[in-house]
Amino acid sequence: MAIGLSIPRIDGPAKVTGTARYAADHYPEGLAQGYLVPATITRGRIAFIDTSAAEAVPAVVGILTHENMVSLNPLPLYVTPLDPMGASGQQVRLPMQDDRIEHDLEYVALVLAETYEAAQEAGGLIRVEYEPEDAVQFDYEDRAAHTKVETIFGALEGQYTRGDPDAAMAASAVRVEGTFDTPIMHHNPIELHATVAAWDDNRLDVREPTQWVLGIRNGLAQTFGLRAEDVRVRSEYVGVGFGGKGLLAPHTILAVAAARRFDRPVRLVITRALEFSAVGFRARTHTEAALGGTADGMIESITMEMLSETPVFQDVAFEPGVLAPRHMYGNVNMRANLALHACNVPAPVPMRAPGEASGMFVLESLLNDYAAEIGMDPVEVRRMNRAEVNPETGLPWSSNMLMECYDRGAAMFGWADYTPEAGSMTRDGKLIGWGMASATYPMIRTISAARVRAFPNGRVQVACAAHDIGTGMYTVCAQIAADTLGIDPSGVDVLLGDTDLPLAPAAVAAQSTASVGSAVQAAARNLRAELDLSGTGGSIGEAVRRTGRASVEAMAESRPGDEYTRVSMYAFGANFIEVEVDPITLWARPTRMVGVYAGGKVINPTTARSQLIGGVAFAIGMAMTEHTIRDPRNGRTANPDLGLYHMPVQADMPEMRFEFLEEKDPHVNPLGAKGLGELGGVGLQAAITDAMRHATGRHVRYLPYTPEALFPA
Amino acid sequence: MRPYQLLRPRSVEMAVEMMAAHLEAQYIAGGTNQIDMMKAGIHRPSHLVDIAGLGLDRISDQGDVIRLGALASNTVLATDPLVLEHVPMVSQTVLEGATQQIRNAATTAGNILQRNRCPYFYVPGTRCNRKNPGSGCDAIGGFDRLNAIFGTSESCIAVMPSDLAIALRAYDARVRVIGPDGMRTIPFADFHRPPGDTPEVETDLRKSELILSVDVPKAGRLASAYHKIRERRSYAFALLSVGGAARLTDGRIAELRLAAGGVGTVPWRLPQVESALIDEAPSQEAFQRAAALSRDGAVIGRQNAFKLPMLERAIVRVLTDITET
């Protein structure tokens, strides 16, 4: 049985020895190197652009600006990545179509040269004069400028009420309320966004690190008026995505346009600063929230009004924190509404646990406030308010081991020694604080196909247009195929990340194992049925040789059924964390955390654990260090580099202990697997701020925490 | 990046001559900051004079002082036995800076010459008097959380970002330099210049002058500590830092040296706090009373008022650590 084994990732050796070729490692013959020049205003128009000095730089091939850029077909306003055949469009505003600037660092020129250095030097010599205008900046007080979100992701309610939340709130014996802020965050993958584009007549070949090869293909086909089958997009390795490489971004369009205009293959790697331009980000949120309950721990009502930001040119809500709080607890009265403020910002995109990250920070902070207010153990408050069925839909859970997560997590952490009074715990001269919070993430499954092929030498090849963005997908596919065919995973080769391969969905929303894995399993079953294994002792090679063919293959397509209408499918978890606070400087540091998760069948505990470590790092970053800062006067990004955008480092990380509960779920998919990739980044933010409150008595309601946050007012 | 010529002098004198011969030449040592500046287009040298291999990388005992070679790597500074025995705060500050990889390449002189980290210095299209003298300062009234509250002017509020410089300021080090007119020694207190009306002039170094060493008076009998508060626990510049060294005699503070980082446009010595504690017995009350004097002369911006209470807390933290018996 290969499923459930902790085998190391099969693409590991290629990655650590440098033989894995990422998108920008491809250098087609005759290529020109690209360099993008960004705008230095947030809103306005280009009055004048002078490229003469840049063109005089030796080795410059050509310069693309709005003055010579090809006119593009419009992109659809965002098509859900949950439809693998949809086109991907990050922003409807296409690059360099006119002289307008609508966000900071918007691209104004693309220089092509024989070398990167020449392109960079020439880029610096382009002179642009702007007519700046006052930028619209995020303002939660300007209520007239806010618009209600009616639907989220094209399907879910943006305005949601059950019961009578206001009457129940007014009647509650205990009320806690507050405003909560979460920061703008940028994905900052270690592998910069890049495009290698080459034309062959009307056929286009693109290398791009992406979480969605089919979406990029369809988006490019639409933008450039091509047939989808004439566009090939490959992405064999991705140096992580976090949601920031899922949708077609302007740099890709520009690389493709420049390759056509100057008749050269183009290699364009954006700079780190431009990771803060138009490749997407997590939108900020500002939430007014309240919780009412009894004096003994029963929640009567929860209300939250969340405001987020969207570009002036389109409405997108990729940080919908109003969704997860609706199903967590049994409160009969609830309101969770989302609104947007249209600002001069680029288009946000999903970022790890999009919505759950901010929404669960708000909800879990409220619960912790409530527990502190009534002097109850926060774990006990959560147990008391358990949701027996999903209160949003009334459907029973397909499986739900949240209570068991609390039990096991509390035991592993030593929660029995918790003393609720603030400042009551110390160690080695430091203040110690403990905090906890729940975690949740929906189980999403979409249509996927896969092909499994067996060769006379016994090797098996799995192929589909899915993606390994560092998650372990190569390994998981090999395990599932090996398990079904009764062979060792080392006998399986896996091909991913190529639009020429069978259809697969975007690697987003922690759906890949459920969707792609189910297709691989089905295809492997079909192959097994195709092969006559009788008398071969289970030898796949022998069965293929008997056929006399070069290979035997089977396809399968796998899609969800009507389980959505019968059961409610979520993964759950519990976070416990300890922080240490210096009693003199009041600077806080997380020291240890325990995370216990129930996410169905775990295909590979090693890669699953790595996902959770990454999730915790994301939560630590959001809670304690990461923050994209915009100048309060003009909205320009003030810290577009890794020196001042503080992603957490090893020294910021607590000691981590994880456990997966054994959870059998017959409903979710044939594998019984739920998505784990996003779960680790959910809820922990609130546990951290609650631990700080426990240590010092001060509850931080804005993220990220800053080192002065715990100073007395 | 502007194409440049790399020059390899065979002696210190030759290096100075090469620099003097080219108007737009710059020295390159470890390159950890120089190359960043060139990539950002802020430095555009025509020539780089490579001063590696000229024998400037040694650390030696010169009797009263420990001589830190200009090109000794930060890693060597942090681990050298002479440093650890006689001037331990040098090691403590260096270890709180950058990362192991950067420390392996970065040098003593490069560390104290590193350019400021004000966001507006780096972001293209901003007004910055250090980047473009006379253009104005966008940091004032903007995102100034990281900026200075001491030694500022109407032209610049950028912090001097070196951790090492805090130890050198506290220890009253001296910088030995050689130039076209020969050698001279600069007291560390005079080495970095407050911005005034000419923020582009960051140090007392004259055209073509080359740092040979930094000489640090021995202070091995003083207990020392460096406390650095930052927005992540490693690889981040100080939001605020305090370095201190003290010696007790008969239960009273007989000698005290305190300097702060992240608050000044130059390494910020705290003489008023030091003198308030001389001959005092260590106590939290005495520390807090003295630390409150650190506010003298502060000019607060839009978002950095928190640095005043944070400075007091960091001072008390360091004083507590260096007077524990």
Interface residues (C-beta under 8 A of the other chain):
Chain A: P38 A39 T40 I41 E117 Q120 E121 G124 D582 I584 T585 L586 W587 R589 M624 T625 I629 D631 P632 R633 R636 T637 A638 N639 P640 D641 G643 L644 H646 M647 P648 V649 Q650 A651 D652 T706 P707 E708 F711
Chain B: M1 R2 P3 K39 G41 R117 P119 Y120 Y122 V123 P124 G125 T126 D138 G141 G142 F143 L146 H227 I229 R230 E231 R232 R233 S234 Y235 A236 F237 L239 R302 F306 P309 M310 R313 A314 V316 R317 T320
